Amino acid sequence: MLPYTSVFIKLLKGPVEYLEKSAWEKLLQYKVELTGFVQQLGLSLVLDEDDGYAYLVHATPEEEEEAGVSWFQRRAFTYDESVLLVLLRDMMAEFEVGEAVSRELIRKRREIKEYAELFFKENPSRVKFLRELDRLIDKAVENGFLDMVENNDTLDEQKYRVRKIIKAKVDSEVLEQFKQQLDAYATERIQHG
């Protein structure tokens, strides 16, 4: 068995972060060998040592299309799920520009909902609207963009870590374009009450 087999298997399941100490150290130790190995399989290792995450992608999208087979399950996001991801990425950008005392962005569910509220069309029923925001947050957890770090009996007081992998999935160009559209939409909503 190859010394990095366990890391390779973890990477097939999803991103590996620096918080997974054992896997992260092994990944850094064998990154050259692992890179060569995954290239033989038509994959590339994306490694961001500064932000502390790594994941696998197909070496070229064309190869994936030609083969008709993918190593990874594709996820289609709804419009609202995409909006929440962009907003979480925006929160990450603001956090990184600010004077952060921590390496990780931690927010309460309530804070995420308050941040997102302006950008979603409010349902006539406030309860249904807040329930939908909760569903979107749960979906972000399920898709690996949020990680619960503190459970609480009061749902809105639960704390989540915004995972840095979101930076790879929503790059700064996409963030800027989407933000401009959202800002225009929010301005229009405010003007029309």
Secondary structure, DSSP 8 states (H G I E B T S, - for coil): --TTHHHHHHHHHS-EETTSHHHHHHHHHTHHHHHHHHHHTTEEEEEETTTTEEEEEES-HHHHHHHT--SS------HHHHHHHHHHHHHHHHHHHS--SSSSEEEEHHHHHHHHHTTS---SSHHHHHHHHHHHHHHHHHTTSEEEEE--SSGGG-EEEE-TTHHHHS-HHHHHHHHHHHHHHHHHHHHT-
